[in-house]
Amino acid sequence: MQIDTLLINEQIVAKEVNLLDSEEKSLGSFPTAEAISMAREQNLDLIQIIPSEERPFCQIGTPEQFAAKAARTYLNYLLTLNIRSEEAFGPLALSFIRENDFDKLKLLPEEQFNLLMATVQVLTAEPKRFSIKVDLLKRTLSLLNRTRYHSPELGRQIQYDINKTEAELKIYNEAMKPPSRPANFEKQQLIVQSDIPEYILNIAQKRAAEYYKNKFEVSKKGKSAQHFSSESRKFEPDDKDVHKEFPGACAPFMNVRTNAFHIMLPFDIKISRKPEEQLDGGARIYYSKMGYSLPLGYEKDKLINFNSGEVVDITMDDPNLLFFSVSRVKESELKYQGSDPSIPPQYAYPQAVLQRTNCLGPYLQVVTNFKVWFDSSTVSLLIQGSPDLYEYGLQGGSGLMTRSHASDKVEAYAENTREPWQEGLSFNFVNLHLLLSPGQDSAFVPYNTPIFTIYPTLNQQNYKIEDYRKASR
């Protein structure tokens, strides 16, 4: 809580206010403009002390006077929470400490000291909280000489706690530090080819970072709550001050999203079992089920074989039909020039992807022409649907690329020897294999949403899993 953010004079937007005297007794309701004039006649300000949508409660005085009063009131509230062992004390106290200058608020040194020490005592006993503990202890030590608690023995005890905590923090940081790389260490290169390299390599990765930050970033309040625990927890599911169990607070959960390479599209896509409400960039129809698929067309109210034009004897409500449609490009930074000048630029790339897309059994196979070259003697590539794809009603097929796997024509394999940098490298195309989730008849994925993710992994030849009992012998 930041105390010095009181609403003053014209910052009070209500048309009327309830005016209180210095002892907080009601003087009645006044138009806000009149109350401000009354304050200025005394060379003072109108200050909102209790918010309300209709008539907030206000007093006449100086901001400093009310900030100090509000700070002391809030401090007493916090210390009451601490006496009652309330779980909310720690997060609220830490926010109060971090967001306010106690000397400016005229809190007594003893009041500051008591709050700091109480906060130290409820910090979770985890090494990653030790830096906060050290900072708070150093503040208490600097205050000690100004309090009536001052004694050499207490000062030595606090200094001992600082030294001990710093030593333990150093051990923790050393243990967590990754081993240094050899001087001749070379990173493994993954070389990619794409129709839209600037988007795939730069724009999409930037958009993915923004997507996950907006979705999972933990609030200041949530971060403060992370630092505290209580042995006497109460059932308080609606108390936002103690909420701390968020996905974004889990490092492995976030690493699988932020330490990966993401594949997304610069346009919306829709996959459905019914033909209604297809997107404006074009649509395709497929017969798609386990073991068999066929692209279809639609002419004269009949479904036809897309390849031969032959009418197929199925109705539009057949459960094995799959409709795939795309929107125009919606990523403003994408630059793509199609080969057909008759197609408007905003539709050129979506239609190019649409024309290449097909089905593989029940999976829609979105072909983006994204190709990866890698040293398969060292690295394998795990390709799978992005972690949050299920939220859009889709499942993504997953696969591990351990060498060149493809069903292309011979020319695609001959390309493996055309350039010097390709020597010794394997390659693969990364297609997006998408399946409607059980019970889903339709799925819509907005542009710039992570759809598939690539994780480089060690080749199986380069590691082994062993029982620790054998390793320790």
C-alpha positions as CSV (number, residue, x, y, z in Angstrom):
1,M,0.0,0.0,0.0
2,Q,1.4,3.4,-1.0
3,I,0.2,6.0,1.5
4,D,1.1,9.2,-0.5
5,T,-1.4,8.7,-3.2
6,L,-4.3,10.6,-1.7
7,L,-6.8,12.3,-4.0
8,I,-6.6,16.1,-3.5
9,N,-8.9,19.0,-4.7
10,E,-9.8,18.6,-8.4
11,Q,-8.5,15.0,-8.4
12,I,-11.8,14.2,-6.6
13,V,-14.2,13.4,-9.4
14,A,-17.4,13.0,-7.4
15,K,-19.9,15.9,-7.7
16,E,-20.6,16.0,-4.0
17,V,-18.6,15.0,-0.9
18,N,-19.3,14.2,2.8
19,L,-17.2,16.7,4.7
20,L,-15.7,15.7,8.1
21,D,-14.2,18.0,10.7
22,S,-10.8,17.4,12.4
23,E,-12.3,14.9,14.7
24,E,-14.0,13.1,11.8
25,K,-17.5,14.3,12.7
26,S,-19.8,14.9,9.8
27,L,-20.4,18.5,8.7
28,G,-22.8,17.3,6.0
29,S,-22.9,17.0,2.3
30,F,-21.3,19.7,0.1
31,P,-20.8,20.2,-3.6
32,T,-17.2,19.3,-4.3
33,A,-16.4,22.7,-5.8
34,E,-17.8,24.4,-2.7
35,A,-15.8,22.2,-0.4
36,I,-12.6,22.9,-2.4
37,S,-13.3,26.7,-2.0
38,M,-13.8,26.3,1.7
39,A,-10.4,24.6,2.0
40,R,-8.6,27.2,-0.1
41,E,-10.0,30.0,2.0
42,Q,-7.9,28.5,4.8
43,N,-4.8,27.9,2.5
44,L,-5.4,24.2,2.9
45,D,-6.6,21.3,0.6
46,L,-9.6,19.1,0.3
47,I,-8.4,15.6,0.8
48,Q,-10.4,12.4,0.1
49,I,-9.8,10.0,3.0
50,I,-12.5,7.3,2.4
51,P,-13.5,6.5,-1.2
52,S,-17.1,6.1,-2.3
53,E,-18.7,6.1,-5.7
54,E,-21.4,8.6,-4.7
55,R,-20.1,10.9,-1.9
56,P,-16.6,10.2,-0.8
57,F,-15.6,11.3,2.7
58,C,-13.2,14.2,2.8
59,Q,-11.4,16.4,5.2
60,I,-9.7,19.8,5.0
61,G,-6.0,19.9,5.8
62,T,-2.5,19.2,4.4
63,P,-1.5,16.1,2.4
64,E,1.4,15.5,4.8
65,Q,-0.9,15.6,7.8
66,F,-3.3,13.0,6.4
67,A,-0.5,10.8,4.9
68,A,1.1,10.5,8.3
69,K,-2.2,9.7,10.0
70,A,-3.1,7.1,7.3
71,A,0.3,5.6,7.6
72,R,0.1,5.2,11.4
73,T,-3.4,3.8,11.1
74,Y,-2.3,1.2,8.5
75,L,0.8,0.3,10.5
76,N,-1.4,-0.5,13.5
77,Y,-3.7,-2.6,11.3
78,L,-0.6,-4.5,10.1
79,L,0.7,-5.2,13.6
80,T,-2.7,-6.4,14.6
81,L,-2.6,-8.9,11.7
82,N,0.8,-10.0,12.9
83,I,-0.4,-10.5,16.5
84,R,-3.3,-12.6,15.2
85,S,-0.9,-14.6,13.0
86,E,-2.9,-13.7,9.9
87,E,-1.4,-15.0,6.7
88,A,-2.0,-11.6,4.9
89,F,0.4,-9.8,7.3
90,G,3.7,-10.7,5.4
91,P,2.6,-9.7,1.9
92,L,0.9,-6.5,3.1
93,A,3.8,-5.5,5.3
94,L,6.4,-6.0,2.6
95,S,4.4,-4.0,0.1
96,F,4.0,-1.2,2.7
97,I,7.8,-1.2,3.5
98,R,8.8,-1.1,-0.2
99,E,6.4,1.5,-1.3
100,N,6.7,4.2,1.4
101,D,9.3,6.5,2.9
102,F,8.7,6.0,6.6
103,D,10.6,9.1,7.7
104,K,8.6,11.3,5.4
105,L,5.4,9.7,6.8
106,K,6.8,10.6,10.3
107,L,6.6,7.1,11.7
108,L,8.7,6.7,14.8
109,P,11.9,4.8,14.6
110,E,10.4,2.2,17.1
111,E,7.4,1.8,14.9
112,Q,9.6,1.2,11.8
113,F,11.8,-1.2,13.8
114,N,8.9,-3.3,15.0
115,L,7.4,-3.7,11.6
116,L,10.7,-4.6,10.0
117,M,11.5,-7.2,12.6
118,A,8.0,-8.7,12.5
119,T,8.3,-9.0,8.7
120,V,11.6,-10.7,8.9
121,Q,10.2,-13.3,11.3
122,V,7.4,-14.4,8.9
123,L,9.5,-14.7,5.7
124,T,9.5,-18.2,4.3
125,A,12.7,-20.0,5.3
126,E,13.9,-20.6,1.7
127,P,17.3,-19.4,0.4
128,K,15.8,-17.5,-2.5
129,R,14.1,-15.2,0.1
130,F,17.4,-14.5,1.9
131,S,18.2,-11.4,0.0
132,I,15.0,-9.8,1.2
133,K,15.8,-10.9,4.7
134,V,19.3,-9.3,4.6
135,D,17.9,-6.0,3.3
136,L,15.3,-5.9,6.0
137,L,17.8,-6.8,8.7
138,K,20.2,-4.1,7.5
139,R,17.4,-1.5,7.7
140,T,16.6,-2.6,11.3
141,L,20.3,-2.3,12.2
142,S,20.5,1.2,10.8
143,L,17.4,2.2,12.8
144,L,18.6,0.7,16.1
145,N,20.6,3.7,17.4
146,R,17.5,5.9,16.9
147,T,15.3,3.7,19.0
148,R,14.9,3.2,22.8
149,Y,15.7,-0.5,22.1
150,H,19.3,0.3,21.4
151,S,21.8,-2.0,23.1
152,P,25.2,-3.4,22.1
153,E,23.9,-7.0,22.6
154,L,20.9,-6.5,20.3
155,G,23.1,-4.8,17.7
156,R,25.5,-7.8,17.7
157,Q,22.6,-10.2,17.4
158,I,21.2,-8.5,14.3
159,Q,24.7,-8.2,12.8
160,Y,25.2,-12.0,13.4
161,D,21.9,-12.7,11.7
162,I,23.0,-10.6,8.7
163,N,26.4,-12.3,8.5
164,K,24.8,-15.8,8.8
165,T,22.1,-15.1,6.2
166,E,24.6,-13.6,3.7
167,A,26.9,-16.7,4.1
168,E,24.0,-19.0,3.5
169,L,22.9,-17.0,0.5
170,K,26.4,-17.2,-0.9
171,I,26.3,-21.0,-0.6
172,Y,22.9,-21.1,-2.3
173,N,24.0,-18.8,-5.1
174,E,27.2,-20.8,-5.7
175,A,25.1,-24.0,-5.9
176,M,22.6,-22.5,-8.3
177,K,25.3,-21.0,-10.6
178,P,25.5,-23.0,-13.8
179,P,29.0,-24.5,-14.6
180,S,31.2,-22.4,-16.8
181,R,31.6,-23.4,-20.4
182,P,34.9,-24.5,-21.8
183,A,36.8,-21.7,-23.7
184,N,36.4,-23.5,-27.0
185,F,32.6,-24.2,-26.5
186,E,30.6,-23.8,-29.7
187,K,26.8,-23.6,-29.7
188,Q,24.8,-26.0,-31.8
189,Q,23.4,-24.3,-34.8
190,L,19.8,-24.8,-36.0
191,I,19.5,-23.3,-39.5
192,V,16.0,-22.5,-40.7
193,Q,14.5,-21.8,-44.0
194,S,11.1,-20.1,-44.4
195,D,8.9,-18.1,-46.8
196,I,8.7,-15.4,-44.1
197,P,12.1,-15.6,-42.2
198,E,11.8,-12.2,-40.6
199,Y,8.5,-13.1,-39.1
200,I,9.4,-16.6,-38.0
201,L,12.8,-15.7,-36.5
202,N,12.1,-12.3,-35.0
203,I,8.5,-11.0,-35.0
204,A,6.9,-14.3,-33.9
205,Q,9.4,-14.8,-31.0
206,K,8.8,-11.2,-29.8
207,R,5.0,-11.7,-30.0
208,A,5.3,-15.0,-28.1
209,A,7.2,-13.3,-25.3
210,E,4.5,-10.7,-25.1
211,Y,1.8,-13.3,-25.2
212,Y,3.2,-15.3,-22.2
213,K,4.0,-12.2,-20.2
214,N,0.5,-10.8,-20.6
215,K,-1.0,-14.2,-19.8
216,F,1.1,-15.3,-16.8
217,E,2.9,-12.3,-15.3
218,V,2.4,-12.4,-11.5
219,S,1.2,-9.1,-10.0
220,K,3.2,-7.2,-7.4
221,K,0.7,-8.4,-4.7
222,G,1.2,-12.0,-5.9
223,K,5.0,-11.7,-5.9
224,S,4.9,-10.3,-2.3
225,A,2.8,-13.2,-1.1
226,Q,5.4,-15.7,-2.6
227,H,7.9,-14.7,0.1
228,F,5.7,-15.8,3.1
229,S,4.1,-18.8,4.6
230,S,2.1,-19.5,7.7
231,E,1.8,-22.6,9.8
232,S,-1.7,-21.5,11.0
233,R,-3.4,-21.0,7.6
234,K,-7.1,-20.2,7.6
235,F,-9.7,-20.9,5.0
236,E,-9.6,-17.6,3.1
237,P,-10.0,-18.4,-0.6
238,D,-11.4,-14.9,-1.3
239,D,-8.5,-13.0,0.4
240,K,-6.5,-11.7,-2.6
241,D,-3.7,-10.6,-0.3
242,V,-2.7,-14.3,0.4
243,H,-3.1,-15.5,-3.2
244,K,0.3,-16.8,-4.4
245,E,-0.2,-20.1,-6.2
246,F,0.0,-18.9,-9.8
247,P,1.4,-20.7,-12.9
248,G,3.7,-17.8,-13.7
249,A,5.4,-18.2,-10.3
250,C,6.7,-21.7,-11.3
251,A,10.0,-21.5,-13.1
252,P,9.7,-24.9,-15.0
253,F,6.2,-23.9,-16.1
254,M,7.4,-20.7,-17.6
255,N,10.6,-22.1,-19.0
256,V,8.7,-24.5,-21.2
257,R,7.1,-21.4,-22.7
258,T,9.8,-18.7,-22.6
259,N,12.9,-20.9,-23.3
260,A,11.6,-22.4,-26.6
261,F,11.2,-21.5,-30.2
262,H,7.6,-20.8,-31.2
263,I,5.8,-21.3,-34.5
264,M,2.7,-19.1,-35.0
265,L,0.8,-17.6,-37.9
266,P,0.3,-14.0,-38.8
267,F,-3.4,-14.6,-39.5
268,D,-6.4,-16.2,-37.7
269,I,-7.3,-19.8,-38.4
270,K,-10.5,-21.7,-37.8
271,I,-11.0,-25.5,-37.8
272,S,-14.6,-26.8,-37.6
273,R,-16.9,-29.7,-38.4
274,K,-19.5,-27.4,-39.9
275,P,-19.3,-25.0,-42.8
276,E,-20.9,-22.0,-41.2
277,E,-19.0,-18.7,-40.5
278,Q,-15.7,-19.4,-42.3
279,L,-13.0,-16.8,-42.2
280,D,-12.6,-14.2,-45.0
281,G,-9.2,-15.3,-46.4
282,G,-10.3,-18.6,-47.9
283,A,-11.4,-22.1,-46.9
284,R,-10.8,-25.8,-47.7
285,I,-12.8,-28.9,-47.0
286,Y,-11.5,-32.4,-46.1
287,Y,-12.8,-35.8,-45.4
288,S,-10.7,-36.7,-42.4
289,K,-10.7,-39.8,-40.2
290,M,-8.3,-42.3,-38.7
291,G,-6.5,-44.1,-41.5
292,Y,-7.9,-42.0,-44.4
293,S,-8.3,-38.4,-45.7
294,L,-9.2,-36.7,-49.0
295,P,-9.4,-33.0,-50.0
296,L,-12.8,-32.0,-51.2
297,G,-14.4,-29.2,-53.1
298,Y,-17.9,-27.8,-53.2
299,E,-19.8,-27.1,-56.5
300,K,-23.5,-26.8,-57.3
301,D,-24.5,-27.7,-53.8
302,K,-22.5,-31.0,-53.9
303,L,-19.2,-32.1,-52.4
304,I,-16.7,-33.3,-55.0
305,N,-13.3,-34.9,-55.0
306,F,-10.9,-31.9,-55.1
307,N,-8.4,-33.8,-57.3
308,S,-10.8,-35.4,-59.9
309,G,-14.0,-33.3,-59.7
310,E,-16.0,-36.4,-59.1
311,V,-19.1,-36.0,-56.9
312,V,-18.7,-37.8,-53.6
313,D,-21.8,-39.3,-51.9
314,I,-21.7,-37.6,-48.5
315,T,-23.8,-34.8,-47.0
316,M,-22.6,-31.6,-45.4
317,D,-23.4,-32.9,-41.9
318,D,-21.1,-35.9,-42.2
319,P,-19.1,-36.2,-38.9
320,N,-15.8,-36.8,-40.7
321,L,-15.9,-33.5,-42.7
322,L,-13.3,-30.9,-41.6
323,F,-13.4,-27.2,-42.6
324,F,-10.3,-25.1,-42.5
325,S,-10.4,-21.4,-43.1
326,V,-7.9,-18.5,-42.7
327,S,-8.3,-14.7,-42.3
328,R,-6.3,-12.0,-44.0
329,V,-2.8,-11.1,-42.5
330,K,-3.3,-9.2,-39.2
331,E,0.4,-8.8,-38.2
332,S,1.2,-5.3,-39.3
333,E,5.0,-5.9,-39.5
334,L,4.8,-8.9,-41.9
335,K,6.2,-8.3,-45.4
336,Y,5.3,-11.0,-47.9
337,Q,5.0,-10.7,-51.7
338,G,3.1,-13.5,-53.4
339,S,3.7,-14.8,-56.9
340,D,0.1,-14.0,-58.1
341,P,-0.3,-10.2,-58.5
342,S,-4.1,-10.7,-58.6
343,I,-4.2,-11.7,-55.0
344,P,-4.2,-8.7,-52.6
345,P,-1.1,-8.6,-50.4
346,Q,-3.0,-9.2,-47.1
347,Y,-4.4,-12.4,-48.5
348,A,-1.3,-13.7,-50.4
349,Y,0.5,-15.6,-47.5
350,P,-2.7,-17.0,-45.9
351,Q,-3.8,-18.4,-49.3
352,A,-0.3,-19.8,-49.9
353,V,-0.5,-21.7,-46.6
354,L,-4.1,-22.8,-47.4
355,Q,-3.2,-24.3,-50.7
356,R,-0.4,-26.4,-49.2
357,T,-2.5,-27.6,-46.2
358,N,-3.8,-31.1,-46.2
359,C,-4.9,-33.8,-43.8
360,L,-3.1,-36.8,-42.4
361,G,-5.8,-39.1,-41.0
362,P,-7.8,-37.1,-38.5
363,Y,-5.1,-34.4,-38.2
364,L,-5.1,-31.2,-40.2
365,Q,-1.6,-30.7,-41.5
366,V,-0.9,-27.0,-41.9
367,V,2.2,-26.7,-44.1
368,T,4.1,-23.5,-43.5
369,N,7.2,-24.3,-45.5
370,F,9.3,-24.1,-42.4
371,K,12.5,-26.2,-42.6
372,V,15.1,-26.9,-39.9
373,W,18.7,-28.1,-40.5
374,F,20.5,-29.6,-37.5
375,D,23.4,-31.9,-36.5
376,S,21.6,-35.1,-35.6
377,S,24.7,-36.7,-34.1
378,T,24.3,-34.3,-31.2
379,V,20.9,-32.7,-31.3
380,S,17.3,-34.0,-31.7
381,L,14.3,-31.7,-32.1
382,L,11.1,-32.2,-30.1
383,I,8.2,-30.7,-32.0
384,Q,4.8,-30.4,-30.3
385,G,1.7,-28.4,-29.9
386,S,2.3,-25.3,-27.7
387,P,1.6,-25.8,-24.0
388,D,-1.6,-23.7,-24.0
389,L,-3.0,-24.9,-27.3
390,Y,-5.7,-26.9,-25.5
391,E,-7.4,-23.7,-24.4
392,Y,-8.3,-23.1,-28.1
393,G,-10.0,-26.5,-28.4
394,L,-7.1,-28.1,-30.2
395,Q,-4.5,-30.8,-29.7
396,G,-1.2,-30.8,-31.4
397,G,0.6,-33.8,-32.7
398,S,4.1,-34.2,-31.3
399,G,7.3,-35.8,-32.7
400,L,11.0,-36.2,-32.1
401,M,13.2,-35.4,-35.1
402,T,16.3,-37.5,-34.8
403,R,17.4,-37.4,-38.4
404,S,16.0,-36.5,-41.9
405,H,12.4,-37.7,-42.1
406,A,10.4,-36.6,-45.1
407,S,8.1,-37.9,-47.8
408,D,9.2,-35.3,-50.4
409,K,10.5,-36.0,-53.8
410,V,14.1,-36.8,-54.5
411,E,14.9,-33.2,-55.3
412,A,14.3,-32.3,-51.7
413,Y,16.9,-34.7,-50.5
414,A,19.4,-33.7,-53.2
415,E,19.3,-30.2,-51.8
416,N,21.1,-31.6,-48.7
417,T,24.4,-31.4,-50.6
418,R,24.0,-28.2,-52.6
419,E,25.5,-25.7,-50.1
420,P,28.7,-26.1,-48.1
421,W,26.9,-25.4,-44.8
422,Q,24.5,-28.3,-45.4
423,E,27.3,-30.9,-45.2
424,G,26.7,-33.3,-42.4
425,L,23.4,-31.8,-41.4
426,S,20.0,-33.5,-41.2
427,F,16.8,-31.6,-42.1
428,N,13.1,-31.7,-41.6
429,F,10.0,-29.8,-42.4
430,V,8.0,-28.6,-39.4
431,N,4.3,-28.9,-40.2
432,L,1.5,-28.1,-37.7
433,H,-0.6,-31.2,-37.0
434,L,-3.8,-30.1,-35.4
435,L,-6.7,-32.2,-34.1
436,L,-10.0,-30.9,-32.6
437,S,-10.2,-31.8,-28.9
438,P,-12.8,-34.4,-27.9
439,G,-16.2,-32.8,-27.7
440,Q,-15.1,-29.8,-29.8
441,D,-16.8,-29.1,-33.1
442,S,-15.0,-25.8,-33.8
443,A,-11.7,-24.1,-32.8
444,F,-10.5,-20.6,-33.5
445,V,-6.9,-19.5,-33.0
446,P,-6.1,-15.8,-33.2
447,Y,-3.1,-14.5,-35.1
448,N,0.2,-14.4,-33.2
449,T,-0.8,-17.2,-30.9
450,P,1.9,-19.8,-30.2
451,I,0.6,-23.0,-32.0
452,F,3.7,-25.2,-32.1
453,T,6.9,-25.2,-30.2
454,I,10.4,-26.6,-30.9
455,Y,12.7,-27.8,-28.1
456,P,16.2,-28.8,-29.0
457,T,17.2,-31.9,-26.9
458,L,20.3,-34.1,-26.6
459,N,20.5,-36.9,-29.0
460,Q,20.0,-40.2,-27.2
461,Q,23.5,-41.3,-27.9
462,N,24.8,-38.4,-25.9
463,Y,23.3,-39.2,-22.5
464,K,22.3,-42.1,-20.3
465,I,20.0,-42.4,-17.3
466,E,21.6,-44.2,-14.4
467,D,20.6,-45.2,-10.9
468,Y,22.3,-42.9,-8.4
469,R,23.4,-45.9,-6.3
470,K,25.5,-47.1,-9.2
471,A,26.9,-43.5,-9.8
472,S,27.9,-43.1,-6.2
473,R,30.0,-46.3,-6.0
